[in-house]
Amino acid sequence: MARTGPQKIPGASQSYFYGTGQYSGSAMEVNCGVVHTTEGMTLPSYSSGAVAPNVTGVPDIKARKIRWYQHFDVDESARALMNKSGGVETNTANVFQIELVGTCDDSKKTSWSGKKAGVDYLHWPTAPDWALAEVAWLVRWLNANHGIPLTCVSNWLAYGKDSRRPGVTPASYGANPARMSMTAWRSFTGWCGHQHVPENDHGDPGSLNFARVIQLAKGDSKAPEPVQEDDVPHAISRSDSTDRTLVPGKWTTLPIDGVDLLTGATHYTATAHVQAVLPPGSTLQGRFYHYRADGSRWVGPIVERIGTDGSSFPDFSNSGSVVPAEKVRLEVVYYPAKSDDKKSVTVTAAQLRGLYWK
């Protein structure tokens, strides 16, 4: 495959370039990006290129700059992802890979081996805006010169405790609910993290605010509103007793006192409770999704509930972040116990409870 566009990143050091040696990668045309964190404080050796990304960003905290070191050409496959035999391609799937020196581990949020976050190293989920702006510069350059879309996945689970994966710490590690299926990965464009790539178990870069990176890459230089850990959240409390018919096998948006459950909030966590008479053995699936102004959408993980005798009270939960133009909605689909059963069911009531932070 021919490589198009500039292959060297402006200003990036070529001192640790591995694309002309033993670990030269395959030619490709990048259309997506994966972000890693090194979990270290200095530029890694990457075993002389054997496990290197395309580029590494080393924060110069005093200068408020990121020093970029390029390891492979832009349209050349890197080696920072696991790729299992017989599965899906990862490193060679048109993906540009960034390693950010620092940590995503929430246990190192303030200190690490006697060092102080923000002074000696960066904890990337709480990185200052100047650091995100430096990453945004590269994201914008890749969009302008190689067409990687200025979009990213919405779910960035914490490398620590996260309400979206209760009881599992670190939440972003392993078979987390944000990790893509092989089918989703094959068609993915835009930006994601190591935690989202199939066949991999790493949870980096944790809850990195990549939505802010995309915002900055699009030219929004406005400083973000400060979010304090002790900010008082706003409560979500909505209910709806309107009967809604669900046709078997058809995903249906389920309004709860209005189609849009939430609009313009930065962070939220919510649970929808639905009441319906579901025949025993039948299934009701539900998922939250973010509807965008251009008609596209981000779809959350599917939750499945099984019908029992009498009324059923399935619940569906999600936590995430949305930009002001996005709308949070819920959709459900009903599957009878027998595939030839064409009878519809009726949702008789629904409630939404949760919290959001502006």
KEKE-3310 file (N, C-alpha, C; in steps of 0.2 Angstrom, whole numbers, plus 5000, padded with zeros to 4 digits):
npx = (5004:5003:5011:5005:5006:5015:5028:5036:5036:5034:5047:5049:5060:5072:5081:5079:5074:5066:5062:5070:5077:5079:5066:5057:5041:5025:5019:5005:4989:4985:4971:4966:4969:4979:4981:4993:5000:5016:5019:5030:5044:5053:5060:5056:5066:5061:5065:5075:5066:5058:5045:5040:5030:5023:5026:5033:5029:5037:5035:5040:5039:5043:5045:5033:5029:5029:5040:5043:5047:5051:5048:5044:5038:5024:5014:5017:5017:5017:5023:5017:5006:4997:4996:4987:4988:4977:4967:4961:4969:4980:4992:4994:4983:4980:4983:4989:5001:5003:5013:5013:5023:5023:5010:4994:4989:4978:4982:4994:4991:4994:5007:5022:5034:5041:5041:5032:5017:5013:5024:5036:5032:5018:5002:4991:4977:4973:4980:4987:4979:4989:4996:4987:4984:4996:4996:4985:4990:4997:4987:4979:4988:4989:4976:4975:4985:4984:4971:4965:4951:4944:4938:4933:4932:4919:4919:4931:4938:4943:4960:4959:4947:4931:4914:4908:4912:4909:4917:4929:4946:4961:4948:4949:4957:4960:4946:4937:4921:4922:4930:4933:4924:4930:4924:4920:4932:4938:4932:4934:4937:4946:4950:4956:4960:4973:4966:4954:4956:4954:4960:4969:4975:4979:4976:4978:4976:4969:4957:4960:4957:4952:4942:4943:4956:4952:4943:4952:4960:4951:4951:4947:4951:4948:4949:4945:4932:4935:4935:4931:4935:4926:4915:4897:4886:4872:4856:4847:4831:4818:4802:4790:4775:4769:4762:4772:4775:4784:4791:4796:4813:4817:4826:4822:4820:4818:4809:4809:4800:4802:4812:4826:4837:4847:4856:4870:4878:4894:4899:4891:4881:4870:4855:4842:4826:4815:4798:4789:4779:4786:4787:4791:4808:4810:4819:4825:4835:4846:4853:4862:4865:4874:4868:4873:4875:4877:4870:4877:4882:4887:4888:4884:4888:4879:4866:4858:4843:4832:4816:4803:4790:4775:4776:4791:4806:4818:4834:4845:4861:4873:4889:4897:4904:4899:4898:4892:4884:4879:4867:4859:4852:4841:4839:4830:4828:4817:4817:4808:4805:4804:4809:4799:4789:4779:4773:4771:4777:4773:4780:4776:4780:4793:4808:4821:4836:4850:4866:4873:4887:4890)
npy = (4994:5011:5025:5040:5058:5068:5060:5062:5069:5086:5094:5084:5073:5062:5054:5042:5033:5019:5014:5010:4999:4983:4982:4987:4992:4988:4995:5007:5016:5027:5029:5030:5032:5027:5029:5027:5026:5027:5022:5026:5038:5042:5043:5027:5013:5003:4991:4992:4995:4985:4985:4997:5013:5024:5036:5045:5055:5066:5074:5091:5098:5110:5119:5118:5110:5097:5086:5078:5061:5052:5036:5027:5029:5039:5032:5019:5003:5002:4994:4993:4986:4972:4957:4944:4928:4922:4930:4947:4960:4971:4981:4983:4988:5001:5010:5024:5026:5033:5035:5042:5049:5045:5042:5033:5028:5028:5027:5034:5047:5059:5057:5048:5036:5045:5056:5071:5073:5083:5091:5083:5073:5068:5064:5057:5057:5068:5078:5095:5108:5113:5102:5094:5102:5101:5088:5089:5097:5088:5079:5087:5090:5077:5075:5085:5082:5068:5064:5058:5056:5070:5064:5054:5039:5038:5032:5031:5022:5023:5019:5012:5014:5013:5018:5012:5000:4991:4984:4980:4983:4988:4997:4999:4989:4973:4963:4974:4984:4994:4990:4986:4975:4963:4966:4979:4985:4983:4992:5004:5022:5037:5041:5032:5023:5012:5003:5001:4992:4977:4960:4964:4968:4978:4993:5007:5023:5026:5036:5047:5064:5064:5069:5083:5085:5083:5093:5104:5102:5105:5118:5126:5136:5140:5141:5127:5124:5124:5108:5103:5091:5090:5096:5099:5088:5088:5082:5069:5065:5058:5052:5042:5037:5033:5021:5011:5003:4989:4982:4966:4963:4975:4990:5003:5019:5025:5036:5045:5055:5064:5064:5067:5062:5069:5084:5093:5091:5088:5077:5062:5050:5037:5028:5018:5013:5001:4996:4982:4969:4954:4940:4924:4919:4927:4941:4957:4970:4984:5000:5015:5029:5042:5056:5065:5081:5080:5069:5057:5045:5039:5023:5015:5001:4986:4980:4966:4959:4946:4940:4936:4927:4937:4955:4963:4971:4978:4985:4998:5004:5018:5027:5042:5055:5070:5082:5099:5099:5086:5073:5063:5047:5033:5017:5002:4985:4971:4953:4939:4923:4913:4912:4913:4920:4933:4943:4959:4968:4978:4993:4999:5008:5020:5025:5037:5039:5047:5056:5072:5082:5098)
npz = (5000:4995:5003:5008:5009:5021:5030:5041:5057:5060:5069:5077:5086:5077:5083:5089:5079:5072:5060:5049:5051:5059:5064:5055:5050:5042:5027:5026:5027:5037:5048:5060:5078:5092:5109:5121:5138:5145:5158:5165:5169:5160:5143:5135:5131:5123:5119:5109:5098:5096:5103:5100:5098:5086:5089:5103:5117:5127:5142:5145:5159:5165:5154:5149:5138:5125:5121:5106:5100:5086:5080:5070:5053:5049:5041:5044:5051:5069:5084:5097:5102:5107:5096:5092:5086:5073:5075:5075:5065:5073:5076:5063:5057:5050:5060:5070:5082:5099:5112:5128:5140:5157:5168:5170:5181:5194:5207:5208:5207:5214:5219:5217:5219:5228:5220:5213:5207:5192:5194:5194:5185:5174:5178:5168:5167:5174:5168:5165:5155:5146:5142:5136:5126:5119:5114:5107:5096:5088:5085:5077:5067:5061:5057:5047:5038:5036:5037:5049:5058:5068:5080:5094:5105:5118:5131:5143:5153:5170:5177:5189:5202:5196:5192:5182:5181:5192:5207:5201:5200:5193:5184:5170:5165:5156:5151:5149:5149:5139:5129:5112:5101:5089:5076:5078:5079:5067:5058:5064:5065:5070:5087:5100:5115:5122:5130:5123:5113:5104:5109:5117:5134:5142:5151:5149:5142:5154:5162:5153:5147:5133:5125:5128:5121:5108:5107:5108:5097:5087:5088:5098:5110:5122:5139:5150:5161:5178:5187:5202:5214:5225:5219:5219:5213:5201:5202:5194:5190:5183:5177:5168:5163:5152:5140:5130:5115:5110:5096:5091:5090:5085:5088:5099:5103:5119:5127:5142:5150:5140:5125:5125:5137:5144:5141:5137:5148:5156:5163:5168:5177:5177:5179:5171:5175:5170:5167:5162:5155:5152:5144:5151:5149:5138:5131:5136:5129:5132:5130:5132:5122:5114:5105:5091:5084:5070:5066:5068:5081:5097:5104:5118:5130:5128:5139:5145:5150:5157:5155:5167:5176:5178:5181:5174:5179:5173:5173:5167:5165:5164:5163:5158:5147:5139:5126:5125:5113:5112:5115:5127:5126:5128:5122:5118:5115:5111:5112:5108:5117:5108:5092:5082:5087:5085:5093:5101:5115:5129:5137:5152:5161:5166:5173:5177:5185:5193:5192:5188:5182:5179)
capx = (5000:5007:5011:5004:5007:5022:5029:5040:5032:5038:5050:5050:5067:5073:5086:5077:5070:5068:5059:5075:5081:5076:5059:5053:5034:5022:5016:4998:4987:4982:4964:4964:4975:4978:4985:4996:5005:5022:5020:5037:5045:5058:5059:5058:5071:5057:5069:5078:5061:5053:5039:5039:5024:5025:5029:5033:5029:5040:5033:5045:5034:5045:5044:5026:5030:5030:5046:5041:5052:5047:5051:5042:5035:5017:5010:5021:5015:5021:5023:5015:5000:4997:4992:4986:4987:4970:4961:4961:4975:4980:4997:4994:4976:4980:4983:4995:5001:5006:5015:5014:5027:5019:5006:4987:4987:4975:4986:4999:4988:4998:5014:5025:5041:5044:5040:5026:5013:5013:5031:5041:5029:5011:4996:4988:4970:4972:4985:4985:4977:4994:4999:4982:4985:5002:4994:4980:4993:4999:4981:4977:4992:4988:4970:4976:4989:4983:4964:4963:4945:4944:4933:4936:4927:4917:4921:4938:4938:4949:4964:4958:4940:4926:4907:4905:4914:4910:4920:4935:4951:4959:4942:4950:4961:4957:4940:4932:4915:4924:4935:4929:4924:4934:4921:4920:4939:4940:4929:4935:4941:4946:4955:4954:4966:4975:4960:4949:4958:4953:4966:4974:4972:4981:4970:4980:4978:4965:4952:4962:4952:4953:4937:4946:4961:4948:4940:4957:4962:4946:4953:4944:4957:4945:4951:4940:4929:4938:4931:4934:4933:4920:4909:4891:4882:4865:4852:4843:4825:4813:4798:4786:4770:4766:4763:4776:4775:4791:4790:4801:4819:4818:4829:4817:4822:4813:4809:4807:4798:4806:4817:4833:4837:4852:4859:4875:4882:4900:4900:4885:4880:4863:4851:4835:4822:4809:4793:4785:4777:4790:4786:4797:4813:4811:4825:4825:4841:4845:4859:4862:4869:4875:4866:4876:4871:4877:4866:4881:4881:4891:4883:4886:4888:4872:4864:4853:4839:4828:4809:4801:4783:4773:4780:4798:4809:4825:4838:4851:4865:4879:4892:4900:4905:4896:4899:4886:4879:4877:4861:4860:4846:4841:4836:4829:4825:4814:4817:4804:4809:4804:4810:4794:4784:4779:4769:4774:4776:4772:4783:4771:4783:4800:4811:4828:4839:4857:4869:4878:4891:4891)
capy = (5000:5017:5029:5047:5063:5069:5054:5064:5074:5092:5096:5078:5070:5056:5051:5035:5031:5012:5012:5008:4993:4976:4982:4991:4990:4987:5001:5007:5023:5028:5032:5030:5032:5023:5032:5023:5029:5022:5020:5028:5045:5044:5040:5020:5010:4999:4985:4994:4996:4979:4986:5004:5016:5028:5042:5046:5062:5067:5081:5096:5102:5117:5123:5117:5108:5090:5084:5072:5057:5048:5029:5024:5034:5040:5027:5013:5000:5001:4988:4993:4983:4964:4955:4937:4924:4919:4935:4953:4964:4977:4985:4984:4990:5008:5014:5028:5025:5038:5034:5048:5047:5047:5037:5034:5024:5033:5027:5038:5053:5064:5056:5041:5035:5051:5062:5074:5074:5090:5094:5078:5068:5069:5059:5060:5058:5075:5082:5101:5110:5114:5096:5091:5106:5099:5082:5091:5099:5082:5076:5091:5089:5071:5076:5089:5079:5061:5062:5054:5061:5073:5061:5049:5036:5042:5029:5031:5020:5024:5014:5013:5012:5017:5016:5009:4993:4990:4978:4978:4988:4994:4996:4999:4983:4967:4963:4980:4985:4999:4986:4985:4969:4963:4969:4986:4988:4983:4998:5010:5028:5042:5040:5028:5021:5005:5000:5000:4988:4970:4956:4967:4968:4984:4998:5014:5028:5027:5041:5053:5068:5065:5074:5089:5085:5084:5100:5109:5101:5108:5126:5129:5138:5143:5137:5123:5126:5119:5104:5101:5084:5091:5099:5096:5086:5089:5075:5067:5062:5058:5046:5042:5031:5032:5015:5011:4996:4986:4977:4961:4963:4982:4994:5008:5024:5025:5042:5045:5062:5068:5060:5068:5061:5073:5088:5098:5090:5086:5070:5059:5043:5036:5021:5018:5007:5000:4991:4978:4962:4951:4932:4920:4917:4932:4946:4964:4973:4991:5004:5022:5032:5049:5058:5071:5086:5078:5063:5051:5044:5035:5019:5012:4994:4983:4976:4961:4956:4940:4940:4931:4927:4943:4960:4963:4978:4978:4991:4999:5010:5020:5033:5045:5062:5072:5089:5102:5098:5079:5072:5056:5044:5026:5013:4995:4980:4965:4947:4934:4917:4909:4916:4914:4924:4940:4947:4964:4969:4985:4996:5003:5014:5020:5030:5038:5042:5048:5062:5074:5087:5103)
capz = (5000:4995:5009:5005:5014:5025:5035:5047:5061:5061:5075:5081:5085:5074:5086:5090:5073:5071:5054:5044:5054:5060:5066:5051:5049:5035:5024:5027:5026:5044:5048:5067:5082:5098:5114:5127:5143:5146:5165:5167:5169:5155:5136:5136:5126:5118:5117:5102:5093:5096:5105:5100:5095:5080:5092:5110:5119:5134:5144:5148:5163:5166:5148:5147:5131:5124:5116:5102:5097:5081:5080:5064:5049:5050:5037:5045:5057:5075:5088:5104:5103:5106:5091:5093:5079:5071:5077:5071:5065:5078:5074:5055:5055:5049:5066:5072:5090:5103:5119:5132:5146:5163:5171:5170:5187:5199:5214:5207:5205:5217:5221:5214:5221:5230:5215:5214:5200:5190:5195:5191:5180:5173:5179:5162:5168:5177:5165:5164:5148:5141:5140:5132:5120:5115:5111:5101:5090:5084:5083:5072:5061:5058:5053:5041:5033:5035:5037:5055:5060:5075:5084:5099:5109:5124:5137:5145:5160:5175:5179:5197:5203:5191:5194:5176:5181:5200:5210:5197:5200:5189:5180:5163:5163:5155:5147:5152:5145:5134:5124:5106:5097:5083:5071:5079:5078:5060:5055:5068:5063:5075:5092:5106:5120:5122:5134:5119:5107:5106:5109:5122:5141:5145:5153:5148:5146:5159:5160:5150:5145:5126:5122:5128:5116:5102:5107:5107:5090:5083:5088:5104:5115:5128:5145:5152:5167:5183:5190:5208:5216:5229:5216:5221:5207:5200:5202:5188:5192:5178:5176:5163:5164:5145:5137:5124:5112:5107:5091:5092:5085:5083:5093:5099:5108:5124:5130:5149:5150:5135:5121:5127:5144:5147:5136:5139:5154:5155:5166:5171:5179:5177:5178:5169:5177:5165:5169:5157:5156:5148:5144:5154:5144:5133:5133:5134:5129:5133:5130:5132:5117:5113:5098:5089:5079:5063:5065:5071:5088:5101:5107:5124:5130:5129:5145:5144:5155:5155:5157:5172:5177:5181:5178:5175:5181:5171:5174:5162:5168:5160:5165:5153:5146:5133:5125:5125:5107:5112:5119:5130:5125:5129:5117:5120:5110:5114:5108:5111:5119:5102:5086:5077:5091:5083:5098:5104:5122:5131:5142:5155:5165:5166:5178:5176:5192:5192:5194:5182:5184:5173)
cpx = (5004:5006:5010:5004:5014:5022:5033:5036:5036:5040:5051:5057:5067:5079:5085:5072:5072:5065:5064:5079:5077:5069:5055:5046:5031:5019:5008:4996:4983:4975:4962:4970:4973:4983:4987:4999:5010:5023:5027:5038:5050:5056:5061:5063:5067:5061:5072:5073:5056:5046:5037:5033:5027:5029:5028:5033:5031:5038:5039:5040:5036:5044:5037:5025:5030:5035:5044:5047:5049:5051:5049:5038:5027:5013:5014:5019:5020:5021:5021:5009:5001:4993:4992:4985:4980:4965:4961:4967:4975:4985:4996:4987:4975:4980:4990:4995:5005:5007:5016:5018:5024:5015:4998:4984:4984:4979:4992:4997:4992:5005:5016:5032:5045:5044:5033:5023:5012:5019:5036:5038:5022:5007:4991:4980:4968:4978:4982:4983:4983:4996:4994:4983:4991:5000:4989:4984:4995:4993:4978:4981:4991:4981:4971:4980:4988:4975:4961:4957:4947:4938:4937:4930:4925:4919:4928:4938:4944:4953:4965:4950:4936:4919:4905:4907:4915:4913:4927:4940:4957:4953:4944:4955:4957:4951:4935:4927:4917:4928:4930:4929:4928:4931:4921:4927:4940:4937:4930:4939:4941:4951:4952:4961:4967:4969:4955:4950:4957:4960:4971:4970:4974:4975:4972:4977:4973:4959:4955:4957:4953:4948:4940:4952:4957:4946:4946:4960:4958:4947:4950:4949:4954:4946:4945:4938:4933:4933:4934:4931:4927:4914:4902:4887:4875:4861:4848:4837:4819:4809:4793:4781:4766:4767:4767:4777:4782:4789:4797:4807:4821:4820:4824:4820:4816:4813:4807:4806:4802:4811:4824:4833:4842:4855:4864:4878:4889:4901:4893:4886:4873:4860:4844:4832:4816:4804:4789:4784:4781:4789:4792:4802:4814:4817:4823:4832:4841:4852:4858:4866:4869:4873:4869:4873:4871:4874:4870:4879:4886:4887:4887:4886:4881:4872:4858:4849:4834:4821:4807:4793:4781:4777:4787:4801:4816:4828:4844:4855:4871:4882:4896:4901:4902:4898:4893:4881:4877:4871:4861:4853:4847:4837:4835:4827:4823:4815:4813:4808:4809:4804:4804:4788:4784:4775:4773:4773:4776:4776:4778:4773:4790:4803:4819:4831:4847:4859:4873:4881:4892:4898)
cpy = (5006:5021:5036:5052:5063:5063:5056:5070:5080:5093:5089:5075:5064:5052:5043:5032:5023:5009:5010:5002:4987:4976:4986:4988:4990:4994:5001:5014:5024:5031:5032:5030:5029:5027:5027:5028:5024:5019:5021:5035:5047:5041:5032:5018:5006:4993:4986:4994:4990:4980:4994:5007:5020:5034:5042:5053:5062:5074:5085:5100:5109:5122:5123:5115:5100:5089:5077:5068:5052:5042:5026:5030:5034:5034:5020:5010:5000:4995:4988:4990:4975:4962:4947:4934:4922:4924:4941:4956:4970:4982:4988:4987:4998:5012:5017:5027:5030:5035:5041:5046:5050:5041:5038:5031:5029:5033:5031:5045:5059:5063:5049:5041:5041:5057:5064:5075:5081:5094:5089:5073:5070:5063:5061:5061:5065:5080:5090:5103:5111:5108:5093:5095:5104:5092:5084:5094:5093:5079:5080:5090:5082:5071:5080:5086:5071:5059:5059:5059:5064:5071:5056:5045:5040:5039:5028:5029:5021:5018:5015:5011:5016:5014:5012:5001:4991:4984:4976:4984:4985:4992:4995:4993:4977:4967:4968:4981:4990:4996:4984:4977:4969:4967:4977:4989:4988:4989:5005:5015:5033:5040:5036:5026:5014:5001:4998:4994:4981:4966:4959:4968:4975:4990:5005:5017:5030:5032:5048:5057:5069:5069:5081:5090:5086:5091:5105:5108:5104:5116:5129:5130:5140:5138:5133:5125:5121:5115:5101:5095:5085:5095:5096:5094:5088:5082:5075:5063:5063:5052:5047:5036:5030:5025:5015:5004:4995:4981:4972:4963:4970:4987:5001:5013:5025:5031:5041:5053:5066:5063:5060:5067:5066:5077:5092:5097:5087:5079:5068:5052:5042:5029:5022:5012:5007:4995:4988:4971:4958:4943:4929:4918:4922:4937:4953:4967:4980:4994:5011:5024:5039:5051:5064:5075:5084:5072:5057:5050:5039:5030:5015:5004:4991:4979:4972:4959:4951:4941:4934:4931:4934:4949:4960:4970:4978:4985:4992:5005:5012:5026:5036:5052:5064:5080:5092:5100:5090:5078:5065:5053:5037:5023:5006:4991:4974:4959:4942:4927:4912:4913:4918:4918:4931:4945:4953:4964:4977:4987:5000:5009:5014:5026:5031:5042:5042:5055:5065:5081:5092:5106)
cpz = (5000:5001:5006:5011:5017:5030:5041:5050:5062:5068:5079:5080:5082:5077:5088:5085:5072:5064:5048:5046:5054:5061:5061:5050:5042:5033:5025:5026:5033:5044:5055:5071:5089:5103:5120:5132:5144:5153:5168:5167:5164:5148:5137:5130:5121:5115:5109:5097:5093:5098:5105:5096:5089:5083:5099:5112:5126:5136:5147:5152:5164:5160:5146:5139:5131:5119:5113:5099:5093:5080:5073:5060:5051:5047:5038:5051:5063:5078:5095:5106:5103:5100:5091:5086:5079:5073:5072:5071:5070:5075:5067:5053:5054:5055:5068:5080:5093:5110:5123:5139:5152:5165:5170:5177:5192:5206:5214:5205:5208:5218:5218:5215:5223:5226:5216:5207:5198:5190:5192:5186:5179:5174:5173:5163:5171:5174:5164:5156:5143:5138:5135:5125:5115:5111:5105:5095:5086:5081:5077:5066:5057:5054:5047:5036:5031:5036:5043:5057:5067:5079:5089:5102:5115:5130:5138:5152:5164:5176:5187:5197:5198:5192:5188:5176:5189:5202:5206:5197:5198:5184:5172:5160:5161:5150:5150:5147:5139:5128:5118:5104:5091:5077:5071:5077:5071:5056:5059:5065:5069:5080:5097:5110:5119:5126:5129:5113:5109:5106:5114:5129:5145:5146:5152:5142:5152:5157:5158:5146:5137:5122:5122:5123:5109:5101:5105:5100:5085:5083:5094:5109:5121:5134:5148:5159:5172:5186:5196:5211:5221:5226:5218:5214:5207:5200:5196:5191:5187:5178:5171:5163:5157:5142:5130:5121:5109:5103:5092:5087:5083:5089:5093:5105:5113:5128:5137:5150:5146:5131:5124:5135:5148:5141:5139:5145:5152:5157:5169:5173:5180:5176:5176:5171:5172:5168:5163:5159:5150:5149:5147:5148:5138:5135:5131:5135:5129:5132:5129:5125:5117:5106:5097:5084:5072:5061:5067:5078:5090:5104:5113:5124:5131:5135:5143:5150:5153:5158:5162:5172:5180:5177:5179:5176:5179:5172:5169:5165:5163:5164:5159:5153:5140:5133:5124:5119:5107:5116:5121:5129:5127:5124:5119:5114:5113:5109:5112:5113:5113:5096:5082:5081:5088:5087:5101:5111:5123:5137:5146:5159:5165:5170:5176:5183:5190:5194:5188:5185:5178:5173)
residu = (MET:ALA:ARG:THR:GLY:PRO:GLN:LYS:ILE:PRO:GLY:ALA:SER:GLN:SER:TYR:PHE:TYR:GLY:THR:GLY:GLN:TYR:SER:GLY:SER:ALA:MET:GLU:VAL:ASN:CYS:GLY:VAL:VAL:HIS:THR:THR:GLU:GLY:MET:THR:LEU:PRO:SER:TYR:SER:SER:GLY:ALA:VAL:ALA:PRO:ASN:VAL:THR:GLY:VAL:PRO:ASP:ILE:LYS:ALA:ARG:LYS:ILE:ARG:TRP:TYR:GLN:HIS:PHE:ASP:VAL:ASP:GLU:SER:ALA:ARG:ALA:LEU:MET:ASN:LYS:SER:GLY:GLY:VAL:GLU:THR:ASN:THR:ALA:ASN:VAL:PHE:GLN:ILE:GLU:LEU:VAL:GLY:THR:CYS:ASP:ASP:SER:LYS:LYS:THR:SER:TRP:SER:GLY:LYS:LYS:ALA:GLY:VAL:ASP:TYR:LEU:HIS:TRP:PRO:THR:ALA:PRO:ASP:TRP:ALA:LEU:ALA:GLU:VAL:ALA:TRP:LEU:VAL:ARG:TRP:LEU:ASN:ALA:ASN:HIS:GLY:ILE:PRO:LEU:THR:CYS:VAL:SER:ASN:TRP:LEU:ALA:TYR:GLY:LYS:ASP:SER:ARG:ARG:PRO:GLY:VAL:THR:PRO:ALA:SER:TYR:GLY:ALA:ASN:PRO:ALA:ARG:MET:SER:MET:THR:ALA:TRP:ARG:SER:PHE:THR:GLY:TRP:CYS:GLY:HIS:GLN:HIS:VAL:PRO:GLU:ASN:ASP:HIS:GLY:ASP:PRO:GLY:SER:LEU:ASN:PHE:ALA:ARG:VAL:ILE:GLN:LEU:ALA:LYS:GLY:ASP:SER:LYS:ALA:PRO:GLU:PRO:VAL:GLN:GLU:ASP:ASP:VAL:PRO:HIS:ALA:ILE:SER:ARG:SER:ASP:SER:THR:ASP:ARG:THR:LEU:VAL:PRO:GLY:LYS:TRP:THR:THR:LEU:PRO:ILE:ASP:GLY:VAL:ASP:LEU:LEU:THR:GLY:ALA:THR:HIS:TYR:THR:ALA:THR:ALA:HIS:VAL:GLN:ALA:VAL:LEU:PRO:PRO:GLY:SER:THR:LEU:GLN:GLY:ARG:PHE:TYR:HIS:TYR:ARG:ALA:ASP:GLY:SER:ARG:TRP:VAL:GLY:PRO:ILE:VAL:GLU:ARG:ILE:GLY:THR:ASP:GLY:SER:SER:PHE:PRO:ASP:PHE:SER:ASN:SER:GLY:SER:VAL:VAL:PRO:ALA:GLU:LYS:VAL:ARG:LEU:GLU:VAL:VAL:TYR:TYR:PRO:ALA:LYS:SER:ASP:ASP:LYS:LYS:SER:VAL:THR:VAL:THR:ALA:ALA:GLN:LEU:ARG:GLY:LEU:TYR:TRP:LYS)
# end
